[in-house]
Amino acid sequence: MTGNQLDVIIDKKPIRALVDSGASFSVISDKYRRFLKKVLFADAKSVMLKVADGNFVRPIGKCVLRVRINNRELPFEIIVLSHCSHDVILGWNFLEASQAVIDCGQNELVLEDICRDSTAPDAWNLYATRDYTLKPHSLTRITVSGYQTRGDINVVLDGSKHLLFEKNIATPSMVSTYRNGKSDVWVTNLQFRNQIIPRGMCIGQAEPLNEGHLCVISDTSGCLDDQQETSESQMNCSLMMSPELSDEQRNKLSELLRKFFGLFTKTDKSTAAKTNVKHRIFTGDHAPINQRAYRVSPTERRIIHEEVQKMLDEGIVQPSESPWSSPIVLSLLKSGVEFHWGPEEVEAFNSLKKALTSDPVLGMYDERASTEIHTDASGYGIGAVLVQIQNNVKKVIAYASRTLTKAEKNYSTTERECLAIVWATNKFRPYIFGKHFTVVTDHHSLCWLMNLKDPSGRLARWALRLQEHDFDVKYKTGKKHSDADALSRNPVEEETETPDKFLAVTTSMNLAMEQKKDQDLAKLKLLSNSSKNEEFRFIDGMLCRKNFDPDGKLWLPVIPKHLRADILRHFHDAPTAGHLGFAKTYDRIRKRFYWPGMYRNVVRYVMHCRECQRRKSVPQRPPGRLVPIPPATAPFHRIGIDLLGRFPKSAHGNKWIIVCTDYSTRYAITKALPTAEVDEIAKFLLEEIVLRHGAPRVIITDRGAVFRSRLVSSLVDLCNIDHRFTTAYHPQTNGLTERFNKTLADMLSMYVDVEQKNWDEILPFVTFAYNTAKQETTGFTPFYLLHGREAETLLDTMLPFCPNDFDDNNITKIAARAEESRQLARVHTLRAQDKDRRRYDSKHQMVSYAPGDLVWVYTPVRKVGLSEKLLRRYFGPYQVLRRLSAVTYAVQDFDPASRKRKLREVVHVLRMKPYHDPAEQIETEDIPLKESYKGPITRSRIKTLEQNDSGALSSFRGEQCHTHNLLQVLIAELAERWTELSRVLDESRSFFRVHTGYFSNIPKCIKAEFIASWGCSQSSVVSSSQR
């Protein structure tokens, strides 16, 4: 014994325990209890233990340990805690039960002789191993467990008096065989209704039976042996029943065994073959059936050989040469197939021999050598290698890999790595079953997979499947784990081939050849050779256009129609382009190339880019105007409910806060909840709202599963309440409740302790503080608007009493004044909502969609291992079904080719934006190429075109109409901006001196900048705008 640390052996596991004489109870951590694989009993949950720091903790149960000290062993019940500073703490109850003597001088702990000659306790409790349902006035067999004995012993079972007096469940005293810590007992339900015995309930006590000869007195001595043998066999049959059988199935099986007891063997030797009856099976013309033997591991093969040999020795089976006997090994050559061995087979066989004798060499499996399985997983495949260490050399026995399914690709990294282990153990099962092996992985998290405290979901199912194997998990860095890693990344990505037509255009000669393929560009050859043409020219056989902008090259090559899409992809989609906006993309292209309608093509291409639509937001004012919720006419006519959390588990076991706010008085009701399950939500709604303030007319909640559950919906329908849900990812619908959540969290943070364990104790106080504080919107306190009077705080009761301005005894005046305050608060609320609406609408725009429109819907997602900032934000397309309100729409997933059920949901217009079909990204409409630049548009030019060329005149008028439409849009936009600028200047008139000449130049500057961006002359624009 070192200090207060004592080396003990608990269930054959050495450990250093803490001896604490000041502790009333002995405890063990749940982690060490799982390491010892001890059964947990739940009868200790009703007590609370006070620890050294003054806090209270609740045990999770009890277990029975065998504590050995100095070759003295003592079985002992110990309390299990979820978290403990030491794995085992031996308290005063252990020291008292073991009659321990602590010698502080010698630093020793000595056990008295009370436990010297006994390894089993005098009596121990028995607990139910699972939940049992007892039918009225019925006898049911249940399985109980308790102290873990070393073998089979006979015990006397006594029923619990608590069950008899409290629940009318009787357990008779009986003698039973206690085998491996378990036994079966009979219990009787004396009630007229079903009763449940939960797992871990104490059924009674077991006491070892003193061995001796039991004499049975009977009138017929000849029946003694049969009855004794029958009873013993029935008992053995009941112990061999599967624990998965229900109580009814176990009773029926027991009755069947008792009824036909003579048909079953009593010993292994009585199963020899009998010749009392001869029979013959007629098979007709059917031929014998040959079946391939199952693949088995060496361990299973050895077991099969032992069992067959045992059956041969006992005469159960005998060797047979009949064609109807089951063959051990199936011949590879089927009947009716001619065996052929030719040159091709010889070449294949030699290639196989060469492959097996060259690197990498696949070794033969050795059952005695240590075995390892190397696994790895990637984003699209998993791989495994079976390795053995033979003669201190690692040899590969087998390789295996496969690709991931579409669903498996969505797994997290840990789940994919665990999937690789599960798949590899199943793949190599004939080699590893019944044998210890090691799993080598480069994912460190899998090392604690088998020791998870509360595994759930997919990992829990996989951990359960792996429990049939005996293995260890070993971590190896990725650099040293290349064998399985290569298998998981086996597929080689094919190189993306860029179209040859774009790669081939690297010289002016090649571009000139591509220009000749375009019929529109071929017509310009005669016009470009004219001396009067200054806009187009052939340079080295390549058609070029003069660049009138100050930046860029002087002559720009004219791009034919079939190469424009490749240029747009290169200057927008390529990593060097960065998927930037149309202004930057257009600026890159116009400095290097030219083709008619380039600006419109760039705008259309960028607008219809699918990746840009899914990621980027529209650079404009957000859509949707504010739609305020009108205040209710009476208290608790319209309320909002929400869940706030999850908080750290408090000392009382609470983790959530349910919040209710009244839209009329702003009164708040809060309550701490342990789990926030459906029954707790329904109980809060019924007891705290309906039974105290009456059934509300409208309830506003989010779309959580607990609020949409069947129980809550039934309660709402029963009270005839209009239950309204907020739209997804838009909590502003229940804005009053969401704002109170923030205020409540701020108030709690001021008083919570360092460990945040007392927040539920502070919750009622801060809620009272909120309800008794004046609201800036209503001008009154929520307490006053609800009760018609102000609340008296603790300080008010200590100070001298100050009479109110009105007579408290006049109930009519009190009620009238309270109602007047509510109406005034409603007016203040409407005024504040109108102020907020004007401020909100000034920064938003009104956007509407028609049924049938396709839209993108903003849906924030989170994926384990991925950055939220790099994920796509918009999903779709969705089709608008109908307009529900000014800001909400019903939409559904739009995929005409899919046969799956369409997903429908209600979304806020703030999450929507127009969908542009990527299939229409490249414009197919032909844009006529300008023949040349012939100066400004004049009346004389129009007259000349009327006389000479009617086709050119119609083309010119089309250009003129298009330019006129663009100018109309520009003028409207300038007018809107001018109005906004005038409003700003009017507001700041005291700071600026207005001059007519100063503002007259603003439209000219904007107009000149617009003209320069379109490459037109100012005179042509002026003449067009005048017309």
SULPE-V472647 format. One record per helix or strand of 3 or more residues. SS is the DSSP state (H for helix, E for strand). FROM is the first residue (numbers start at 1). TO is the last residue. If there is no record, write none. Layout:
BEGIN
[[SS & FROM & TO] [SS & FROM & TO]]
END
This chain:
BEGIN
[[E & 5 & 10] [E & 13 & 19] [E & 27 & 29] [H & 30 & 36] [E & 48 & 50] [E & 56 & 58] [E & 61 & 69] [E & 72 & 81] [E & 88 & 90] [H & 92 & 97] [E & 100 & 103] [E & 108 & 111] [H & 113 & 115] [E & 123 & 128] [E & 132 & 134] [E & 139 & 145] [E & 153 & 159] [H & 161 & 167] [E & 169 & 171] [E & 174 & 179] [E & 182 & 189] [E & 195 & 197] [E & 202 & 208] [H & 221 & 239] [H & 247 & 259] [H & 261 & 263] [H & 268 & 271] [H & 298 & 313] [H & 343 & 356] [E & 370 & 377] [E & 381 & 390] [E & 393 & 403] [H & 408 & 410] [H & 413 & 427] [H & 429 & 432] [E & 437 & 441] [H & 444 & 451] [H & 457 & 468] [E & 471 & 475] [H & 478 & 480] [H & 482 & 488] [H & 500 & 503] [H & 508 & 516] [H & 519 & 522] [H & 524 & 528] [E & 536 & 539] [E & 542 & 546] [E & 555 & 558] [H & 561 & 572] [H & 582 & 590] [H & 598 & 607] [H & 610 & 615] [E & 638 & 644] [E & 656 & 662] [E & 668 & 673] [H & 678 & 693] [E & 698 & 701] [H & 710 & 718] [E & 722 & 725] [H & 731 & 749] [H & 759 & 771] [H & 782 & 787] [H & 794 & 798] [H & 811 & 841] [E & 854 & 858] [H & 868 & 870] [E & 874 & 883] [E & 888 & 893] [E & 904 & 908] [H & 909 & 911] [E & 912 & 914] [H & 918 & 920] [H & 939 & 948] [H & 950 & 987] [H & 996 & 1000] [H & 1002 & 1014] [H & 1018 & 1026]]
END
